[in-house]
Amino acid sequence: MGRGYLVEDAVEKYLSELCTQHAVPVTGLLIGQSSTQRDFVIMATRTPQREESPSKQETSPDKEWVTEHARQVSRMLPGGLSVLGVFIITENDGKDTQTALRQLVFAVENLISSERLWSPADDDVTDCVTLHINPKTRKTVCRTFDVKDPKCMAKPADWKYQSGVCSSWSMLSCCLNVDMLVPLPDNRAVTEDMETCLKDGLKIWADKICSGVCLIDGKKLPEDTELTTGQVKKFKRNTVQNEQRSTKDVIQSCGGSVSVRGTVHARAYLHNNKPRAKLAEKRDVVSTVATRVQMLLEELLTSEVESKSKDEQLCLPRRVFCLLKGAGSLCVCDYQFNDEGPGEVTDRLKEMLDIDAAEEDLDTRQELNAEMVAHVVETGWKNCVFISNGCRKKVHYIVNTKSSFLCVLGAAIAAAAAVLAAAASMLYLSEA
């Protein structure tokens, strides 16, 4: 018996419309949450059409385009939701279709996992799903592949549509202060070197977050504790403090530094099939910070204008949420730069997730615009001391080896629970 997939009936309607309204073949992504017992599929989204048709035959999926779409979509999913697999709508029932699906699902997972800064857990589900629909006969073939085993064989899976899959999910949210310093090499003028250094620095920071202590409603719960709606409480303003602090002095010669500072809003959704405390992962905290830094780096890499300033202040995008219509309290998100309007966010939601969202559907309350809190950064570093040494700098800084942060548990039936307002992150670049 293979894995079972409980699929929101809205997904069936969406796929049926693709069968009748679009020229085949159509490829796309399946989004939801995995668990040890079964997987939950809450939405599907087609691959956007490319402006210029690829040189390949139209019957062959564009693997590069599909995987890039998956990478962008993965960034728009809050904690607990992920790309579970791929689908294709085509009349070709031959072996080459299944071969193409296998190649797609492995390529998608490889690209998405390459951007993760957290290590997978031993009990993480490694099966990804492929779905083939014949638009004429409506025959559906569902198979899974263990993406950690390149030689694995396809396994049959049970694909079952059901109403209410998106109802009564629990939501965990937290507000985290980020104060991170990353040293840069002497040849920081090479942007690619800066990208490598930033990724290494983010990985060190991510390891600390993942090894930290997560408090749910102010309490540290055992990992096997089952989360229930009875644990939902009215949130009161709390100060998050380190449970235990130890320091480690690091002196490193460098040609400059990057500081990432601000307050971010993170959240994760947990299915209602006996969710446990250990599922309240810190992965969304890591992913949302890393995604913003990566987005800014991509802007710098594609920009033809090189800054001449020794001290440059750049604002990372703020996180904006959008409620999925007909999906209970589940939301997706996007990242909005300061020079962008809400219309650009709704355009991306349509292009990447095929969601028709109006500007009033956007939740922009969780994080404020960077310019509204610019004065906060003028207070200086709390844990860092810069020591000049000629034309180079030695950075002496204190790092916490164990940290804690607070999560607030809310249920879908209590969607009106209080939310946290957070300041947008800011990135500072400084040269020697």
Sine and cosine of phi, psi and omega as CSV:
sin_phi,cos_phi,sin_psi,cos_psi,sin_omega,cos_omega
0.00,0.00,0.82,-0.58,-0.03,-1.00
-0.99,0.10,-0.12,-0.99,0.01,-1.00
-0.93,0.36,0.44,-0.90,0.04,-1.00
-0.95,-0.31,0.63,-0.77,0.01,-1.00
-0.84,-0.54,0.90,-0.43,0.12,-0.99
-1.00,-0.04,0.86,-0.51,-0.19,-0.98
-0.88,-0.48,0.79,-0.61,0.06,-1.00
-0.84,0.54,0.71,-0.70,-0.08,-1.00
-0.90,0.44,-0.32,0.95,0.09,-1.00
-0.90,0.43,-0.47,0.88,0.05,-1.00
-0.92,0.40,-0.64,0.77,0.04,-1.00
-0.88,0.48,-0.68,0.74,0.02,-1.00
-0.90,0.44,-0.67,0.74,-0.01,-1.00
-0.90,0.44,-0.72,0.69,-0.01,-1.00
-0.92,0.40,-0.57,0.82,0.04,-1.00
-0.91,0.42,-0.63,0.78,0.04,-1.00
-0.91,0.41,-0.61,0.79,0.05,-1.00
-0.90,0.44,-0.54,0.84,0.00,-1.00
-0.91,0.41,-0.48,0.88,-0.10,-0.99
-0.96,-0.28,-0.41,0.91,-0.15,-0.99
-0.98,-0.22,-0.22,0.98,-0.07,-1.00
-0.83,-0.55,0.55,-0.84,0.08,-1.00
-0.93,0.36,0.71,-0.70,-0.01,-1.00
-1.00,0.05,0.42,-0.91,0.04,1.00
-0.99,0.15,0.43,-0.90,0.08,-1.00
-0.84,-0.55,0.75,-0.66,0.08,-1.00
-0.92,-0.39,0.29,-0.96,0.02,-1.00
-0.09,-1.00,-0.10,-0.99,-0.09,-1.00
-0.89,-0.46,0.50,-0.87,0.09,-1.00
-0.93,-0.36,0.77,-0.64,-0.15,-0.99
-0.84,-0.54,0.66,-0.75,0.03,-1.00
0.07,-1.00,-0.57,-0.82,-0.05,-1.00
-0.64,-0.77,0.65,-0.76,0.02,-1.00
-0.99,-0.14,0.48,-0.88,0.15,-0.99
-0.60,-0.80,0.18,-0.98,-0.04,-1.00
-0.91,0.41,-0.48,0.88,-0.06,-1.00
-1.00,-0.01,-0.72,0.69,-0.03,-1.00
-0.38,-0.92,0.17,-0.99,0.03,-1.00
-0.93,-0.38,0.45,-0.89,-0.02,-1.00
-0.86,-0.51,0.86,-0.51,0.00,-1.00
-0.97,-0.24,0.88,-0.47,-0.08,-1.00
-0.96,-0.26,-0.34,0.94,0.03,-1.00
-0.32,-0.95,0.34,-0.94,0.11,-0.99
-0.76,-0.66,0.49,-0.87,0.03,-1.00
-0.60,-0.80,0.74,-0.68,-0.03,-1.00
-0.96,0.29,0.39,-0.92,0.10,-0.99
-0.96,0.27,0.78,-0.62,0.02,-1.00
-0.87,0.49,0.51,-0.86,0.05,-1.00
-0.96,0.27,0.62,-0.78,0.02,-1.00
-0.99,0.15,0.62,-0.79,0.00,-1.00
-0.89,0.46,-0.65,0.76,0.05,-1.00
-0.94,-0.35,0.81,-0.59,-0.03,-1.00
-0.91,0.41,0.68,-0.74,0.03,-1.00
-0.92,0.38,0.30,-0.95,-0.02,-1.00
-0.96,0.28,-0.23,0.97,-0.02,-1.00
-0.94,0.34,0.21,-0.98,0.10,-1.00
-0.92,0.40,0.54,-0.84,-0.06,-1.00
-0.91,0.42,-0.37,0.93,-0.02,-1.00
-0.98,0.17,-0.15,0.99,-0.03,-1.00
-0.97,-0.22,0.82,-0.58,0.01,-1.00
-0.88,0.48,0.61,-0.79,0.04,-1.00
-0.99,0.12,0.99,-0.11,-0.12,-0.99
-0.87,0.49,-0.68,0.73,-0.02,-1.00
-0.88,0.47,-0.67,0.74,-0.03,-1.00
-0.94,0.35,-0.66,0.75,0.01,-1.00
-0.90,0.44,-0.69,0.72,-0.04,-1.00
-0.93,0.36,-0.60,0.80,0.05,-1.00
-0.91,0.41,-0.63,0.78,0.08,-1.00
-0.87,0.49,-0.67,0.74,0.01,-1.00
-0.89,0.45,-0.62,0.79,0.01,-1.00
-0.90,0.44,-0.69,0.72,0.00,-1.00
-0.92,0.39,-0.65,0.76,0.00,-1.00
-0.91,0.41,-0.65,0.76,0.00,-1.00
-0.85,0.53,-0.58,0.82,0.03,-1.00
-0.93,0.37,-0.38,0.92,-0.08,-1.00
-1.00,-0.07,0.14,0.99,-0.03,-1.00
-0.96,-0.29,0.79,-0.62,0.07,-1.00
-0.95,0.32,0.10,-1.00,-0.02,-1.00
-0.83,0.56,0.59,-0.81,-0.01,-1.00
1.00,-0.05,-0.40,0.92,0.03,-1.00
-0.95,-0.30,0.60,-0.80,-0.03,-1.00
-0.44,-0.90,0.19,-0.98,0.10,-0.99
-0.98,0.20,0.91,-0.40,-0.06,-1.00
-1.00,0.05,-0.38,0.93,-0.04,-1.00
0.16,-0.99,-0.30,-0.95,-0.08,-1.00
-0.76,-0.65,0.37,-0.93,0.10,-0.99
-0.75,-0.67,0.35,-0.94,0.09,-1.00
-0.61,-0.79,0.67,-0.75,0.07,-1.00
-0.91,-0.40,0.94,-0.35,-0.05,-1.00
-0.39,-0.92,0.49,-0.87,0.03,-1.00
-0.98,0.18,-0.19,0.98,-0.01,-1.00
-0.97,0.23,0.94,-0.34,0.01,-1.00
-0.99,-0.13,0.21,0.98,-0.08,-1.00
-0.97,0.24,0.08,-1.00,-0.03,-1.00
-0.90,0.43,-0.49,0.87,-0.03,-1.00
-0.91,0.42,-0.47,0.88,0.06,-1.00
-0.92,0.40,-0.70,0.71,0.03,-1.00
-0.92,0.40,-0.57,0.82,0.06,-1.00
-0.90,0.43,-0.67,0.74,0.02,-1.00
-0.90,0.44,-0.65,0.76,0.02,-1.00
-0.90,0.44,-0.66,0.75,0.03,-1.00
-0.88,0.48,-0.71,0.70,0.01,-1.00
-0.89,0.45,-0.64,0.77,-0.01,-1.00
-0.90,0.43,-0.73,0.68,-0.10,-1.00
-0.92,0.39,-0.57,0.82,0.06,-1.00
-0.95,0.33,-0.66,0.75,-0.01,-1.00
-0.91,0.42,-0.65,0.76,0.02,-1.00
-0.89,0.46,-0.75,0.66,-0.02,-1.00
-0.91,0.42,-0.64,0.77,-0.01,-1.00
-0.89,0.46,-0.67,0.74,-0.02,-1.00
-0.95,0.32,-0.69,0.72,0.00,-1.00
-0.90,0.44,-0.70,0.71,-0.04,-1.00
-0.92,0.39,-0.42,0.91,0.00,-1.00
-0.93,0.38,-0.34,0.94,0.00,-1.00
-1.00,-0.09,-0.13,0.99,-0.02,-1.00
-0.97,0.24,0.66,-0.75,0.03,-1.00
-0.96,-0.27,0.05,1.00,0.05,-1.00
-0.93,-0.37,0.49,-0.87,-0.02,-1.00
-1.00,0.07,0.66,-0.76,0.01,-1.00
-0.92,0.40,0.50,-0.86,0.05,-1.00
-0.99,0.10,0.33,-0.94,-0.03,-1.00
-0.89,0.46,-0.51,0.86,-0.05,-1.00
-0.99,-0.14,0.21,0.98,0.08,-1.00
-0.90,0.44,0.65,-0.76,0.05,-1.00
-0.96,0.26,0.78,-0.62,-0.02,-1.00
-0.94,-0.35,0.10,0.99,0.05,-1.00
-1.00,0.08,0.75,-0.66,0.10,-0.99
-0.90,-0.44,0.48,-0.88,-0.16,-0.99
-0.97,-0.26,0.56,-0.83,0.17,-0.99
-0.83,-0.56,0.64,-0.77,-0.04,-1.00
-0.76,-0.65,0.81,-0.59,0.05,-1.00
-0.89,-0.45,0.81,-0.58,0.01,-1.00
-0.85,-0.52,0.79,-0.61,0.12,-0.99
-1.00,0.04,0.90,-0.44,-0.11,-0.99
-0.91,0.41,-0.36,0.93,0.00,-1.00
-1.00,0.09,-0.80,0.59,-0.05,-1.00
-1.00,0.05,-0.28,0.96,-0.08,-1.00
0.88,0.47,0.34,0.94,0.10,-1.00
-0.93,0.37,0.72,-0.70,-0.04,-1.00
-0.88,-0.48,0.79,-0.61,0.03,-1.00
-0.88,-0.48,0.87,-0.49,-0.04,-1.00
-0.89,-0.45,0.81,-0.59,0.02,-1.00
-0.67,-0.74,0.36,-0.93,0.05,-1.00
-0.83,-0.56,0.42,-0.91,0.06,-1.00
-0.73,-0.69,0.66,-0.75,0.13,-0.99
-0.99,0.15,0.97,-0.23,-0.14,-0.99
-0.95,0.30,-0.14,0.99,0.08,-1.00
-1.00,0.02,-0.06,1.00,0.01,-1.00
-0.83,-0.56,0.99,-0.16,-0.06,-1.00
-0.87,0.50,-0.35,0.93,-0.04,-1.00
-0.99,-0.16,0.15,0.99,-0.10,-1.00
-0.93,0.38,0.46,-0.89,0.07,-1.00
-1.00,-0.09,0.43,-0.90,0.04,-1.00
-0.93,0.37,0.63,-0.78,0.05,-1.00
-0.87,-0.49,0.67,-0.75,0.05,-1.00
-0.92,0.38,0.54,-0.84,0.00,-1.00
-0.71,-0.70,0.42,-0.91,-0.02,-1.00
-1.00,-0.06,0.88,-0.48,-0.03,-1.00
-0.94,-0.35,0.94,-0.35,-0.12,-0.99
-0.78,-0.63,0.84,-0.54,0.06,-1.00
-0.99,0.14,0.60,-0.80,-0.06,-1.00
-0.41,-0.91,0.63,-0.78,0.04,-1.00
-0.99,0.12,0.50,-0.87,0.07,-1.00
0.99,0.13,0.21,0.98,0.02,-1.00
-0.89,0.46,-0.53,0.85,-0.06,-1.00
-1.00,0.03,-0.01,1.00,-0.07,-1.00
-1.00,0.06,0.48,-0.88,0.15,-0.99
0.86,0.51,0.60,0.80,0.15,-0.99
-0.99,0.12,0.52,-0.85,0.08,-1.00
-1.00,0.00,0.50,-0.87,0.02,-1.00
-0.84,-0.55,0.76,-0.66,0.12,-0.99
-0.94,-0.33,0.73,-0.69,0.03,-1.00
-0.70,-0.72,0.45,-0.89,0.05,-1.00
-0.47,-0.88,0.38,-0.92,0.04,-1.00
-0.89,-0.45,0.88,-0.48,-0.12,-0.99
-0.85,-0.52,0.76,-0.65,0.10,-0.99
-0.99,0.12,0.79,-0.61,0.01,-1.00
-0.94,-0.33,0.80,-0.59,0.01,-1.00
-0.60,-0.80,1.00,0.06,-0.19,-0.98
-0.83,-0.55,0.65,-0.76,0.02,-1.00
-0.84,-0.54,0.77,-0.64,-0.01,-1.00
-0.82,-0.57,0.89,-0.46,0.04,-1.00
-0.95,0.30,0.52,-0.86,0.00,-1.00
-0.90,-0.44,0.46,-0.89,0.02,-1.00
-0.95,0.31,0.14,-0.99,-0.03,-1.00
-0.90,0.43,-0.52,0.85,-0.03,-1.00
-1.00,-0.07,0.77,0.64,-0.06,-1.00
-0.92,0.40,-0.20,0.98,0.01,-1.00
-0.88,0.47,-0.40,0.92,0.04,-1.00
-0.99,0.13,0.94,-0.34,-0.10,-0.99
-0.88,0.47,-0.54,0.84,0.00,-1.00
-0.89,0.45,-0.60,0.80,0.06,-1.00
-0.90,0.43,-0.62,0.78,0.04,-1.00
-0.89,0.45,-0.62,0.79,0.02,-1.00
-0.89,0.46,-0.69,0.73,0.01,-1.00
-0.90,0.44,-0.70,0.72,0.00,-1.00
-0.89,0.45,-0.67,0.74,0.01,-1.00
-0.90,0.43,-0.65,0.76,0.01,-1.00
-0.91,0.41,-0.63,0.77,0.05,-1.00
-0.91,0.42,-0.67,0.74,0.01,-1.00
-0.91,0.41,-0.63,0.77,0.05,-1.00
-0.91,0.42,-0.58,0.82,0.00,-1.00
-0.91,0.41,-0.65,0.76,0.03,-1.00
-0.89,0.45,-0.70,0.71,0.03,-1.00
-0.90,0.44,-0.66,0.75,-0.01,-1.00
-0.89,0.45,-0.62,0.79,0.03,-1.00
-0.88,0.47,-0.60,0.80,0.03,-1.00
-0.93,0.38,-0.66,0.75,0.02,-1.00
-0.89,0.45,-0.72,0.70,-0.05,-1.00
-0.92,0.39,-0.44,0.90,0.02,-1.00
-1.00,-0.06,0.05,1.00,-0.01,-1.00
-0.98,0.21,-0.04,-1.00,-0.04,-1.00
-0.96,-0.28,0.78,-0.62,0.00,-1.00
-0.98,-0.22,0.85,-0.52,0.04,-1.00
-0.98,-0.19,0.80,-0.60,0.02,-1.00
-0.96,-0.29,0.89,-0.46,-0.12,-0.99
0.80,0.60,0.61,0.79,0.06,-1.00
0.99,0.13,0.08,1.00,-0.05,-1.00
-0.84,-0.54,0.57,-0.82,0.11,-0.99
-1.00,-0.03,0.91,-0.41,-0.07,-1.00
-0.98,-0.21,0.56,-0.83,0.11,-0.99
-0.85,0.52,0.50,-0.87,-0.10,-0.99
-0.87,0.50,-0.52,0.86,-0.06,-1.00
-1.00,-0.02,0.17,0.99,0.02,-1.00
-0.94,0.35,0.75,-0.66,0.03,-1.00
-0.99,0.10,0.78,-0.62,-0.01,-1.00
-0.99,0.14,0.74,-0.67,-0.02,-1.00
-0.77,-0.64,0.28,-0.96,0.02,-1.00
-0.92,0.40,-0.33,0.94,0.05,-1.00
-0.91,0.40,-0.27,0.96,0.01,-1.00
-1.00,0.06,-0.08,1.00,-0.02,-1.00
-0.95,0.31,0.80,-0.60,0.01,-1.00
-0.72,-0.69,0.36,-0.93,0.08,-1.00
-0.93,0.38,0.78,-0.63,-0.07,-1.00
-0.98,0.21,0.73,-0.68,0.11,-0.99
-0.91,-0.42,0.46,-0.89,-0.04,-1.00
-0.90,0.43,0.80,-0.61,-0.03,-1.00
-0.80,-0.60,0.45,-0.89,0.14,-0.99
-0.98,-0.19,0.85,-0.53,-0.02,-1.00
-1.00,0.06,0.83,-0.56,-0.02,-1.00
-0.85,-0.53,0.39,-0.92,0.07,-1.00
-0.94,0.35,0.73,-0.68,0.04,-1.00
-0.93,0.36,-0.60,0.80,0.01,-1.00
-0.51,-0.86,0.70,-0.71,-0.04,-1.00
-0.81,-0.59,0.76,-0.65,0.18,-0.98
-0.74,-0.67,0.44,-0.90,-0.08,-1.00
-0.87,-0.49,0.43,-0.90,0.01,-1.00
-0.59,-0.81,0.85,-0.53,-0.02,-1.00
-1.00,0.05,0.75,-0.66,0.02,-1.00
-0.79,-0.61,0.82,-0.57,0.07,-1.00
-0.91,-0.42,0.84,-0.55,-0.08,-1.00
-0.66,-0.75,0.75,-0.67,0.06,-1.00
-0.98,0.17,0.73,-0.68,-0.05,-1.00
-0.45,-0.89,0.19,-0.98,-0.01,-1.00
-0.98,-0.18,0.03,1.00,-0.01,-1.00
0.17,-0.99,-0.15,-0.99,-0.01,-1.00
-0.42,-0.91,0.35,-0.94,0.11,-0.99
-0.84,-0.54,0.77,-0.63,0.08,-1.00
-0.90,-0.43,0.73,-0.69,0.05,-1.00
-0.92,-0.39,0.88,-0.47,-0.11,-0.99
-0.62,-0.78,0.61,-0.79,0.05,-1.00
0.44,-0.90,-0.23,-0.97,0.01,-1.00
-0.78,-0.62,0.78,-0.63,-0.06,-1.00
-0.89,-0.46,0.48,-0.88,0.08,-1.00
-0.97,-0.23,0.82,-0.58,0.03,-1.00
-0.84,-0.55,0.49,-0.87,0.04,-1.00
-0.47,-0.88,0.41,-0.91,0.03,-1.00
-0.64,-0.77,0.58,-0.81,0.03,-1.00
-0.94,-0.34,0.67,-0.74,-0.01,-1.00
-0.84,-0.54,0.76,-0.65,0.03,-1.00
-0.89,0.45,0.34,-0.94,-0.10,-0.99
-1.00,0.02,0.23,0.97,0.02,-1.00
-1.00,0.03,0.96,0.27,0.01,-1.00
0.81,0.59,0.85,0.53,0.03,-1.00
-0.92,0.40,0.60,-0.80,-0.04,-1.00
-0.87,-0.48,0.29,-0.96,-0.11,-0.99
-0.86,0.50,-0.54,0.84,-0.05,-1.00
-0.93,0.37,-0.27,0.96,0.06,-1.00
-0.98,0.20,-0.20,0.98,0.04,-1.00
-0.97,0.24,0.94,0.34,-0.14,-0.99
-0.96,0.29,0.37,-0.93,0.10,-1.00
-1.00,-0.04,0.14,0.99,-0.14,-0.99
-0.90,0.44,-0.55,0.83,-0.01,-1.00
-0.93,0.37,-0.56,0.83,0.06,-1.00
-0.86,0.51,-0.74,0.67,-0.01,-1.00
-0.91,0.41,-0.71,0.70,-0.09,-1.00
-0.91,0.41,-0.66,0.75,-0.07,-1.00
-0.93,0.37,-0.58,0.81,0.05,-1.00
-0.95,0.32,-0.73,0.68,-0.02,-1.00
-0.89,0.46,-0.62,0.78,0.00,-1.00
-0.88,0.47,-0.68,0.73,-0.03,-1.00
-0.92,0.39,-0.67,0.74,0.03,-1.00
-0.89,0.45,-0.68,0.74,0.00,-1.00
-0.90,0.43,-0.63,0.78,0.03,-1.00
-0.89,0.45,-0.66,0.75,0.03,-1.00
-0.92,0.38,-0.63,0.78,0.04,-1.00
-0.89,0.45,-0.63,0.78,0.03,-1.00
-0.90,0.45,-0.59,0.80,0.07,-1.00
-0.90,0.43,-0.67,0.74,-0.01,-1.00
-0.92,0.38,-0.62,0.78,-0.02,-1.00
-0.92,0.39,-0.52,0.85,-0.03,-1.00
-1.00,-0.05,-0.15,0.99,-0.02,-1.00
-0.99,0.16,0.66,-0.75,0.02,-1.00
-1.00,-0.03,-0.13,0.99,-0.03,-1.00
-1.00,-0.10,0.83,-0.55,0.02,-1.00
-0.98,-0.22,0.81,-0.59,-0.03,-1.00
-0.94,0.33,0.62,-0.78,0.04,-1.00
-0.98,-0.18,-0.06,1.00,-0.07,-1.00
-0.98,0.22,0.62,-0.79,0.06,-1.00
-0.98,0.22,-0.53,0.84,0.01,-1.00
-0.85,-0.53,0.95,-0.33,-0.09,-1.00
-0.87,-0.50,0.72,-0.70,0.00,-1.00
-0.95,-0.32,0.85,-0.53,0.00,-1.00
-0.81,-0.59,0.63,-0.78,-0.04,-1.00
-0.99,-0.15,0.79,-0.62,0.13,-0.99
-0.97,0.25,0.44,-0.90,-0.01,-1.00
-0.93,0.37,0.46,-0.89,0.06,-1.00
-1.00,-0.07,0.38,-0.92,-0.06,-1.00
-1.00,0.01,0.75,-0.66,0.01,-1.00
-0.84,-0.55,0.71,-0.70,-0.03,-1.00
-0.96,-0.28,0.42,-0.91,0.05,-1.00
-0.64,-0.77,0.82,-0.58,-0.01,-1.00
-0.94,0.33,0.73,-0.68,0.07,-1.00
-0.98,0.20,0.89,-0.46,-0.02,-1.00
-0.91,0.42,0.75,-0.66,-0.01,-1.00
0.97,0.23,0.24,0.97,-0.04,-1.00
-0.83,-0.55,0.55,0.83,0.02,-1.00
0.90,0.43,-0.76,-0.65,-0.03,-1.00
-0.99,-0.11,0.09,1.00,-0.08,-1.00
-0.94,0.34,0.66,-0.75,0.00,-1.00
-0.80,-0.60,0.41,-0.91,0.26,-0.97
-0.93,-0.38,0.05,-1.00,-0.05,-1.00
-0.61,-0.80,0.21,-0.98,0.13,-0.99
-0.57,-0.82,0.15,-0.99,-0.02,-1.00
-0.86,-0.52,0.83,-0.55,-0.13,-0.99
-0.93,-0.36,0.88,-0.47,0.09,-1.00
-0.96,0.28,0.34,-0.94,-0.08,-1.00
-0.87,0.49,-0.52,0.86,-0.04,-1.00
-1.00,0.00,0.18,0.98,0.00,-1.00
-0.96,-0.27,0.52,-0.86,0.07,-1.00
-0.98,-0.20,0.15,-0.99,0.01,-1.00
-0.88,0.48,-0.47,0.88,0.01,-1.00
-0.89,0.46,-0.56,0.83,0.03,-1.00
-0.94,0.34,-0.52,0.86,0.08,-1.00
-0.93,0.37,-0.72,0.69,0.01,-1.00
-0.90,0.43,-0.55,0.84,0.06,-1.00
-0.90,0.44,-0.66,0.75,0.02,-1.00
-0.93,0.38,-0.61,0.79,0.04,-1.00
-0.88,0.48,-0.62,0.79,0.03,-1.00
-0.94,0.34,-0.70,0.71,-0.06,-1.00
-0.94,0.35,-0.70,0.71,-0.10,-0.99
-1.00,0.07,-0.62,0.78,-0.10,-0.99
-0.90,-0.43,-0.01,1.00,0.00,-1.00
0.84,0.54,0.66,0.75,0.00,-1.00
-0.96,-0.29,0.78,-0.62,0.09,-1.00
-1.00,0.00,0.99,-0.10,-0.04,-1.00
-0.90,-0.44,0.66,-0.75,0.10,-0.99
-1.00,-0.06,0.28,-0.96,-0.03,-1.00
-0.87,0.49,-0.54,0.84,0.01,-1.00
-0.96,0.29,-0.19,0.98,0.05,-1.00
-0.99,0.15,-0.19,0.98,-0.06,-1.00
-0.99,0.13,0.69,-0.73,0.07,-1.00
-0.98,-0.20,0.98,-0.20,-0.03,-1.00
-0.97,-0.25,0.22,0.97,-0.12,-0.99
-0.99,0.11,-0.32,0.95,-0.15,-0.99
-0.95,0.30,-0.52,0.86,0.01,-1.00
-0.69,-0.72,0.67,-0.75,-0.05,-1.00
-1.00,0.01,0.27,-0.96,0.10,-0.99
-0.90,0.44,0.59,-0.81,-0.08,-1.00
-0.87,0.49,-0.63,0.78,-0.08,-1.00
-0.93,0.38,-0.34,0.94,-0.01,-1.00
-0.96,0.27,-0.32,0.95,-0.04,-1.00
-0.81,-0.58,0.40,0.91,-0.07,-1.00
-0.88,0.48,-0.47,0.88,-0.04,-1.00
-0.92,0.38,-0.37,0.93,-0.05,-1.00
-0.89,0.46,-0.58,0.81,-0.11,-0.99
-0.98,0.20,-0.13,0.99,-0.05,-1.00
-0.99,0.13,-0.07,1.00,-0.04,-1.00
-0.98,0.18,-0.20,0.98,0.06,-1.00
1.00,0.02,0.13,-0.99,-0.03,-1.00
-0.96,0.26,0.63,-0.77,0.04,-1.00
-1.00,0.03,-0.62,0.79,-0.13,-0.99
-0.90,-0.45,0.19,0.98,-0.09,-1.00
-0.79,-0.61,0.63,-0.78,0.06,-1.00
-0.79,-0.61,0.81,-0.58,0.01,-1.00
-0.99,-0.12,0.78,-0.62,-0.02,-1.00
-0.89,-0.45,0.91,-0.41,-0.02,-1.00
-0.96,0.27,0.57,-0.82,0.01,-1.00
-0.54,-0.84,0.99,0.13,-0.05,-1.00
0.92,0.38,-0.74,-0.67,0.00,-1.00
-1.00,0.01,0.03,1.00,0.03,-1.00
-0.90,-0.45,0.19,-0.98,0.00,-1.00
-0.81,-0.59,0.65,-0.76,0.21,-0.98
-0.97,-0.24,0.77,-0.64,-0.04,-1.00
-0.96,-0.27,0.88,-0.48,0.03,-1.00
-0.94,-0.34,0.92,-0.39,-0.07,-1.00
-0.66,-0.75,0.37,-0.93,-0.03,-1.00
-0.96,-0.26,0.73,-0.68,0.02,-1.00
-0.86,-0.51,0.57,-0.82,0.04,-1.00
-1.00,-0.03,0.78,-0.63,0.00,-1.00
-1.00,0.01,-0.23,0.97,0.07,-1.00
-0.57,-0.82,0.78,-0.63,-0.06,-1.00
-0.72,-0.69,0.19,-0.98,0.05,-1.00
-0.64,-0.76,0.45,-0.89,0.11,-0.99
-0.55,-0.84,0.29,-0.96,-0.19,-0.98
-0.97,-0.26,0.72,-0.69,0.13,-0.99
-0.92,-0.40,0.58,-0.82,0.06,-1.00
-0.92,-0.38,0.81,-0.59,-0.05,-1.00
-1.00,-0.06,0.78,-0.63,0.08,-1.00
-0.71,-0.71,0.54,-0.84,0.00,-1.00
-0.98,-0.19,0.33,-0.94,0.00,-1.00
-0.89,0.46,-0.53,0.85,-0.02,-1.00
-0.97,0.23,-0.15,0.99,0.04,-1.00
-0.86,-0.51,0.78,0.63,-0.12,-0.99
-0.93,0.37,-0.24,0.97,-0.02,-1.00
-1.00,0.04,0.21,0.98,0.00,-1.00
-0.87,0.49,0.41,-0.91,-0.05,-1.00
-0.89,0.46,0.55,-0.83,-0.01,-1.00
-0.89,-0.45,0.30,-0.95,-0.01,-1.00
-0.99,-0.17,0.68,-0.73,0.13,-0.99
-0.99,-0.10,0.76,-0.66,-0.07,-1.00
-0.77,-0.64,0.44,-0.90,0.03,-1.00
-1.00,0.07,0.57,-0.82,-0.01,-1.00
-0.93,0.35,0.51,-0.86,0.02,-1.00
-0.94,0.35,0.39,-0.92,0.05,-1.00
-0.68,-0.73,0.59,-0.80,-0.03,-1.00
-0.90,-0.43,0.74,-0.68,-0.01,-1.00
-0.85,-0.53,0.75,-0.66,0.04,-1.00
-0.92,-0.39,0.73,-0.68,0.05,-1.00
-0.66,-0.75,0.66,-0.75,0.01,-1.00
-0.95,-0.31,0.31,-0.95,0.08,-1.00
-0.95,0.32,0.00,0.00,0.00,0.00
